[in-house]
């Protein structure tokens, strides 16, 4: 599907993806292994490509994975970020558990690496990779970012992953595309290999400095209790005795004279005292710069937030801290 149009099934899939992202769900899809992956090229998803880590520690574009400009969604570059993927011919790179004796277990067994994984064909283990195996790597990082950053929009999560990814400048992706990795974003590796540590660090910073969590000027400043007035209860009306039913009195019988009972007095109620309930501040650790941690929302694109009053850091200060995290990968 290099140029579209989308099939009816893919149109329904695209609508489901857009609806999920609009409801706040982060959606991750693989870019493909030499194919024009869909919905990996959908503009709302985090599209995942592949980077190979050589034995000497150098990074290069995986020759097994896709990278291209979408013809279905003009201007959409695929992928956004990358996981770890092997190289052609078979990308036997990561040892993963599989169902014992399954097609992958048998098909990749034996032989010498990289043409075989050097395991038996029914042990439940096989060496393989690809963007389908890289996408769960990215999904795991997304989960860590959401855990660290609170309530973040899918756009904010993707922005954090993209800004903190490690640039890859060598290698060429799958021969179907033949795109070379260059300095900066490209169609071979997108923005580069995902960096979980820096992405989580950026999410923690954003959460600590997000609106609505400004600490008081003094963390030990007492909070005056709030008096809750209590209205006295009205007096209780006396309860009269129940007079038993008397049959009609015959005119020829003189009724007996009943004794006169003293009137009932209402019970004496003790005076009600007003009740005071002090409202204590919630215990929260105080973060640097006078901000409190915890909570949700931020002012990333799509989050709808706004800076709260009392901040000791300007937007320029926060942007500078973020730039430091992004531009100094080896100083965290």
C-alpha angles and dihedrals in degrees: 000000000000096000107015148185098200118243119241089257092052091046089056090047091050091052091050091050092049091049093050093050091046088056091054101264117139108227122200125189136173119251093220140256101262092327134101093255120214132222081013087083095048107124094231099054131081101247115212127210132168140265125186121220109210122214089256091058096253119136124227137168113271112248088209100063139076129249126166149126110271117245090192095055108031114224094019111131117202127241117029098191137349143236126201114289133166130236137258139313096043107343092232095173116120124049106228135175117252136169107288111258094008123144094268092045091053098036096052097039125116127000128090120295129287090029093044137015095234093234131116120265099247106039097101094244131102137168113232142120142176136145090297087063092041094054093067088052090058092043089056091053090049089055091052091049092050091048092051098039104042118216105008127165119239088250091055092050092050090047091054093049093046095047095049100040118120111249116238116205106175137062136041129255128232115328089241086073105015094198116164124222113245138176108293128005115345142162093258101060105358107217094343141251115348114252108206095186097054094041091054091045090054091048091051091050092050092049093048091051099037121125123274097033102092112147120226116262090254120030089205096050107130118240114222114236116248115233115224109204117222120209111224114248117251117254115275114247115237116260110234121216118256110249111218118237113272121206117234112283117240113235089228095057121074108225120233116255110247118217117253111246121213114252116266115251120218113250116261110246120207114244115267117237121213112255120228122199115185115216109221124201116255112258109248132158113250112236125211118286091031097289126133121228128232134049133087145272129051138194098259116132108290096016095098094218130143133202113270124227121266098037115156091202125066124219087257090055092051092046089052091052090050091049089052091054092046097044099042108054094163098050101065 
